[in-house]
């Protein structure tokens, strides 16, 4: 089943929302089930009509001879076959190798622990070579499998999934699909070996070796062939620097982070679950009391009828395509001032969602071997370059509300003498905007270490910085973040609850005071229209096929992505570079502290208290110096520590 996730891994849906509530980060690369992944593609070749020579290698002599042969080769593609899609729970079934097109080898892994241990010792010198490049598709999975077996490959790596991600960030990523698209070859599908997904699906352990051999070696053979297609493409698309310096080295960092996992405070979660249930019940009862009727609060249909027919909360209430009233969060937020019942409905929704999505779900995710939760990071999903995570999705843990923030208390250090350390970038996207646009006023504010929102408010409202009120600062903050997402007067007015006239005046003043930012936005859209793409400081590209569309709405969305992608993408590149350098430094210094989580602009470590004096400067230097910004805009980061994540943040 765990065929290196080449076919089946469904990438977590990490969607970043801009201030319009639009997804700026449409998920690029769901790993489709293989049956669909080659639909519409004419793949005329397959294993039955293509010459190949795949060898089953079983005896000790044959294995020794193969290892000897592989020791002479400097580029080898390898792939693991396992019993599970979760690398932290899987057992190995076999390993395939290929270093020549159409040829390859398969070594079955014995289920007997001692025999497996013997085989791994035989393979160890091969994997510990430093003068070899290991090729694979979604290599993180295979490296994690090997790490659980006590083996850590020391050579360079080339991940075809990540190469394709940089070549075509919005493309599909399954090996079967890429094989059909780039090689005109349809690989054997996993269902042919173990049946369709679901309860009746078999296990790779039970498939006859001859069948597995053909399937497994084909994976390695095809991946090796894909590498020869993607390598020149990385050059022609000019993304090899991001591949070499960012994505490829990050694989090892994420492998180690996923292997480590994070400890969860289960008793705290059990108590919190009961508290949330009690509070949700209170909100629910209050809703029924105000409505004067009991109904199913979780049913949008019934809720719509109560709100808009019985209580007449909004005479202009909109209906959805299905004919029922729209009761989404955005609709309710706008109605919160109209009737107190709305606050209770929103409260009920937040509490029940927190309870089911995190508080009750986290204990279920604890790994039986480690007693920790091991999130899975997806490198090739978000088109801007941001990492996303799954099981649990850390990026979505709410931090805006007190109840949501409380969940961070459940993430704790793993034992005595250890604490969690959290470090995060300060206003990184605005610093990147200032540096990329070269706007004199904003660059100066950052260089002087001013509070950027206060400095902005002073200029926009024409007052001295010490005269800036809380309200002025709040409005300026909204413009600072909104403007880079192409927000206009209507959006700002809605966001701040002010008139469109006032919003327009604020934006006009902003554009006058920070003319460099307006110029940057115009320039970047023109660049995209001419070249068809935008790029980050490191050259990560986002292609925008709709940038010259005749459709105003479609073009507008592409223009906002053109402005936003280089900013979000540069922030993503920066934190990835920081992770690589901090990870390397921690290993070189042989520290017992480990990096365990990455969420947005924040890194979290499980640290040994005695190492804190060494660790803090190491982390801060790694973050601040990861990527030097143009126009001398300084990069700042803050760090804290505590027994749990909330305390550390």
N, C-alpha and C positions, 0 to 999 in steps of 0.2 A: 504493500500500500504506500509506503513512504518513498516513492520513487524520486528521491531528491527534490520533491516538490516541483519537478519539472513541468508537470501537467496540471496539478490540482490545486496548488495553493491559491486561495482566493485572497487577493490583496485587500487589507483593511481599507475601508473607504474613508480616507482622510480628506476632508473638504474644508478649505479655509474660506471664511466668509468675509467679504469686504463690507464697508459701511452701507452698501445698498442691499445687504442680505443676499448678494450673489456669490456663487462659488468662484473664487479666483483660482482655486486649486483643484479643478475638476480632476477626479482620480484618473491617472493615466494608467493603465495596465492592470486590469483585473486579469488574474491568470485563469483563463476560461477552462472549463472542463474540455478535455481534448476532443470530444466528439463534435463540439461546435467550432473548435478553434481553427479548423481548416476549411470551414464552409465558404463557398464562393471562391476558393482558390483552387486552381487546377494543378494538383500535385500528381503528376503522372507516374512518378517513380515511387516504389516502396520496396520493402525487404524481399518480396518474392520475385521482383523483376530486375533487381540491381545486384551486380556482382559484389560480394563481400566475403571476408574471411574472419569469422569470429571464433575464438578458441576458448574452451572450458579448461581451466587450469586447476587441478585438484590435488595431485600428489605432491609430497614435500619436495621431490626432485624438480618437478615441473615448475613449482612456485619459485624455488631457488633460482632456476634457470631464467624465468621471466624477470625476477627482480634484478638479476645480473644484467639482463638485456636493457631494462629500464634505467639502470644506473648510468648507462652510456648516453642517454638521450636528454636534451636540455629543455624540451617542452612536452608535457604529458597532460592529456585530458583525463580526469577521473570522475567517477560518479558512484555514490553509495546507494544500495538498495536496502530498505529497512522495513520495519513492521508498522510504522506510525508516521503520520504527517507532522507530529510534534517532535522535533529533534530531541527535546529534553526527556521524552518518554519512550523513544524508539529503541529497538534492538537491531543490530546489523544483520542483514541477510547475505550480502555480498558486495564486492567492489569491482568495478570495471575500469579498464585502462585502454587508452588509444593514443598512438602518436603518429599514425599514418592513415590517410584517407582510406576508408573501406576495410580497415583492419583493427582488431582489438582483442582484448582478453578479459575473461571473467573469473574471479576467484570467489567461490562460495564461502561464507563465514559459518563455521560450525556453531550449533546452539550450545554445545558443551563449553562451559566457562574455561576449563583448562586448555582445551584444544584451541579455543578462540584466542586465549592469551598467548599461546605458542605462535599462532599465525601473526598476531600483531607485533610480536617481538621480531619476527622475520621481516615484516614490512617497515619497522621503525627506521632503519638506516636510509631507506628510500625516501620516506617523508621528511626526514631530518636533513636532507641535502639543502645546501643554501644556493647551489648553482643551477637551479631548475625553475621553470615557470609552470605552475599548476593552472590548467584551464578548466573551467566548469561553468554551469548555468545555475545561478543562485547558489554560489559556493558557500555562503554563510551556513546553509543547512548542512552541507557535507562536513564543513570544518567543525560544526557543533557536534555532529555525530562522532567524529574522530576525537574531539576534546573529551567527550564522555568516556571514550575508550583509552584515554591517557596518551593520545598522540596529537602533537601540534606541528603541522607542516611549517617548515622554516623558509621555503623558497618564496619567490615572487608569485603573484596570482594574476589571472586575467579572467574576469567574470563576464561572460557573454551577455547575461541579462542586463548588467549595468552598462555595458558598452552600447547595447541597443537603446537603453533608457536615455542616454545622452544624445544618440543619433536621432531618436524619435520619441521625445518625452511623452507624447500623448498616445503612443501606439500600444498594441497588445503585446504581451510579453511571454506567453507560454512557449516552451521550446517547440512543441508540435506546430504551432502557428508559424513561428519564425522559420522552421524547417520548410514548411510548405511555401511560404512567401519568398524566401531567399534562395532555397535550394531546389524548389520544385519536387520535394520529396515528402511523402506522408509517413511518419513513423508509426510503429506498432503502438496502439493505445492501451493504456493500463487496464481498461475494462476487459480487454481480450484475455487478460491473464487472471484477474481476480473478480470480474463482474462489475456491475454498475454500483455507484455510490449508494449507501443505505445499509440497512441491517444485514442483508444477505451477502454483503461484500466479503470476499475471502481475504486471505492473508498471503503476502509474498512468500512466507515460510513454506506454504503448502503447494506452491507451483513447482512443476518439475524443472530440474536444473537446465535442461536443454532449452526450454522455452524462456526461462529467465535470462539465460546467457544471450540469446538473440536480442531480447528486448533491452537488456542492460547495456550491452556493448554498443548497440545501435545508438543509445543516448550519448555515450561518450564520443563515438565516431561523428555523429551529427553536430555535437557541440564544438568539436575541434574544427569541423568544416565551417561552422558559423563564425568562429574566431577569424578565419582567413578572409571572410567577407567583411566583418565589422572593423578590423584593424585599419584598412585603407579608408573606410568611411569616417572613422574618428578623425583622421587627418584631413580629409576633404571638407568635413563640416567644422574643422578647427575646434574640436572639443577634447583633444587628447590631453591637454593640461589638466582639465577638471577630472578626467578619468584617472590619470596617473597620480595626481597630487591629492585628490579629494575622495572620489568614490571607491577606488580600489583599496587604498590603505584603510579606509573606514570599515571594510568588511571584517577585518581582524578585531577591531575595537568593539564592534557590535556583537561579534561572536562571544567575546569575553564578557560583555555586559549581560547578554542573554543567559550565559552559563551561570553567572553569579546570582542573578535574581535579587529580590528584595523581601525582607521579612515583614510579615503582616501581623498586626495585633488583633487576633480573633476575638478575645473577650471584649475588647473595646467595640468592635463591630457588632457583636451580638447585643450589647447594651444600646448602642446607637440605633440599631434596627428597631428595637422596641420603642425607643423614644420617638423615632420618625413615624412609626405606626400610630402612636398615640396622637402626635401632632396632626397627622394626615386625617385621622378620625375627627379631630376637633374642627378642622377646616371643612370636612365633608358635612358634618352635622350643621355647621353654621350656614353652609350653602342651602341645605334642605329647609332650614328655618326661614331664611330670607326668601326662598322661592315659594314657600308655602306648599311644597309638594316633594315627595321622595321620588327619585328617578336614578337611572344609572349614570353617575357622573363621568364614568369612563367612556360613555357613548357620545360622540360628537353630534349625532343626529338628535338625541334627546336633549342634550345640553343646548343646542341651537334653538330648539323649540321653546325651551323654558326661558332662555335669555331674550329672544327676539319676538316671540309671539305672546308669551304670558307676561313677561316683565317689561317688554318694549324698551329694552336698554338702548337700542339703536334703530331708529325708524328706517335708516338707509342701509340696513344690514345686507351684505353681499352673500350670494349663494355660490356654491361650487358647481362644477360641471354635472355632478350627480344630482343636483337639485336640493341638496341640504345646505344649511347655513354654514359659512366658514367660521370655525372657532379655533383657528391656529393661534399660537402664542402671540404672533405679531398683531393679530386682530384684537385679542384680549388686552394686550399691553396698552393699545390706544384707547380702550374703553375703561381702563382702570379708574379714571376720574369720574366716570358717569354713574357708577353704582358700586357700593362696597362689596357686593357679592363677587365681583370680578377678582379682587385681591385674594379672596378665599379659594376661588377656582384655581388661580395661578399657584397659590401656596400648596394646594392639594396635589397639583401636577408635579411641582418641583419635588415635594417630599416623597411621593410614590416612585418617581423616576430615580431619585438618589438611592432609595431603598433597594429597588430591584436591580438597577444597572451596576451599582458599586457595592453598597453595604452588604447585601445578601450574596452578590456574585463573587466578590473577592475571595472569601474563604473557600469557595468551590474550585478556585484556580490554583490552589496550593499544590505544589509538586510533591508527590509521595516520597521521592528520594531525598529532597533537600529541605522540605518544610517551608520553602519560599515560593513566591510568585515570580514567574519568568515571562515578562512581556516579550512579544516578538516584534522586532523593528522591521519596517518595510522601507527599503532604500529607493525602490523604483516605482513609487506610486504617485506622489504629489508632483505635478508638472513644474512647480517652482523650485524643486530641489529639497523642500522640507522633508524631514523624516516623519513617518507616521508609525503608530504602534497599535498592536492588537492583542487582546486577551491578557491584560486589560488594555483598553485604549486610553493611554495616559494623557494624550493631548486634550481629551474631552472632559477631564475631571474639572468640575466647575470651581472657579476661584473668585467669581464676582460676588457670590452670596456667602454669608456666614455659615449657613448650613452645608453648602458645598465645600467650603474651605476646610470644614471640620473633618472631612474624609481623609485629608492629608495626615491627620493624627494616627491613622491606621498603619502608615508606612513607618517602620521603626528600625533602629540599628539591630544588627543580628546577634549581639551578645554583650557580655560585661566588658567594660573598658573600650566600648566602641560608641560612636555617635554618627548621626547623619550630618553631612555638610552640603549646603546648597549654595550654588553661585549662579548669579544671572546677570546678563547684560543690561545696562541701563539705556533705555530709549534708543535701542540700536537702529531701528528702521529710520528714525528721524535723523540720526547721525549720518546714516548712509545717504539719505535724501540731501542733506546739507553738503556732504562731500562730493556726491556725484553731480549736483547742480552747480556747486561752487558759489552758491548764494552768499554774498559778503556778510549780510546781517546775521544769518543763521550760523554760518561758520564761526563768526566772531563770538556769538553767544556761547557756543560749545567750547571754543578755545579758552574763553574766560571762566568756564565752569559755572555759568549761570543756570538757574532753573529755566529750561527752555520755554515752558508754557507761560511763565510769568514774563519772560523777556518778549515773547510773541504778543502777549496781551498788551504790554506797555506800548508797543509799536502800533498795533491794530487800533487801540482805543485812544492813542495819543496822550498817554499819561506817564508820569515817572514810575519806575518799577515798584517803588515803595507804596505807591498809591493804588496798585492793582488789587482789586477785591477778589474774593473767592469765586464769585460769579463770573468775573471777567476772565480769570484764569481757566475756569471750566469751559467757557466758550472758546477760548483760544486753543485749548487742548483738543476740542472737538474739530476745529478747523485744521490744526496741525495734522491730525490723523486722517481727517476726511479728504483733504485736498489731494493727497497722493493716490487716493482711490477714485479721483475724478468727481468728487461730490460737489453738487451745485447748490444754489440757494434753496431749492425746494427740499433737498435732502437734509441740509443743515437746519432749516427751520423746523422740520419734523423731528429731527434728532434732539434739538434743544428746547422745543416747545415755544419757539418765538415766531414773529411774523416773517413773511417772506421778504418784506422790505428791509427789515433789520438784518436778516441773514445775508441778503445781497450786499448791503453796506459793509458788513464784516468781511465778506469774501473780497469785495473790491479793494478795501483797505489792505487786506492781507496780500493781495496780488501786487499792490503798489509797493508795500514795504519789503516784500520778499520776491522781487521781480525775477531773480535768478531761478527760483523754483518754477515760476510760470514758464520761463524760457526753456528750462530743462524739459518740462512736460510737452511743450510744443515740439521741441527738437526730437525727443524720443519717439513721438508719434510719426513725425516725418521720416525718421530713420527706418521705422518699421514698415511704413508704406513703400519705401524705396527698396528695402532689402528683404522684407517678408519675415523678419525675426527681430527680437531684441536680445540683449545678453547682459550677464552679470559682469562684475569687475574681473572675474577669473575666466570669462568666456563661456559660461554655461548658457545655452541658447534656448529660447522659446519661440517656436515658429507660430505665426499668426495668420492663418490662411484667410481670415475674414477681414483683415485690416483695410482692404480696399473695397469691401462689399457695398453694393448699391443700397442695401437695406440699412436704414439709419440705426435701428436698434442693435442689429447684429454687429455693425461697424463700431458703434459706441462701446459695446462690451469688449471688443477686440482692442479698442484704443485704451480703455481702462486697464486691461491686462498688459498692454504695452508699457504703460507708465509704472504699473505696480510690480511686474515680474522681475525687472532688474534689481529692485529694492529688496523684495522678499527673497529672491534667489541669492543675492549677495549676503544677506543675513544668514541664510541657510549654509552657504559655503563657509562663512566665517566660523559658525559654531562647529561645523564638521572638522575644519582645520584645527580648531582649538582642542576638540576631542582627540584627534590623532596625536597632536603634540603632547598633551597632558598624559595620555595613555602610555606613550613611548617613554616619557620622562619618569613616570611612576614605575615602569618596568625596570628601567636602567638603574633606578635607585633602590630597586628591590623592596618597595614599600608593601606593607600588608593591607593597606587601605585599597579600596577598589571603586571604580566608577560604576554606578549601577543604573542610573536613569538619565534620559534626555527628554525634556518637555519644553517645546517652544524655544525660548532664549535662555533656558536654565539647565544646569547640570547638577546631578545629585550623586554624592559619594557615600559609601559606608566606610567610615574612617576609624582607624585606631587612634584613641585619644593622644597617646604619646607621640604620634606622628603629625599632629595638627600644626605645630610650628613650622614644619618643613612643607606640609601639604598646602596650607593657605597661600603662601607666596607663589608656589609652583602653579596652582590653579589660576590665580589672578594673572600671572605673567602669561600663561598659556592662552588665556582668553583675550587679554588686551593686545597681545602681539601676534595673534593668529593671522590677521590680515590688516596691513597698514592702509588706512583710508586716504584718498587724495585730499588735497587742500588742507593738510595738517589738522584734520578733525580728529580729536582724541577719542579713543574707545574706552569706556568705563564699565566696570563690573563690580557687583557687591557680593559679599560672602557672609554666611552665617552658619551656626551649627546648633544642634539640639538632639534630644532623644528621639524625636520624631520629625517628619518632614515639615509639618506646620511650624514647629518651634525653630527649625533650621532656616526656614525661608524668610 
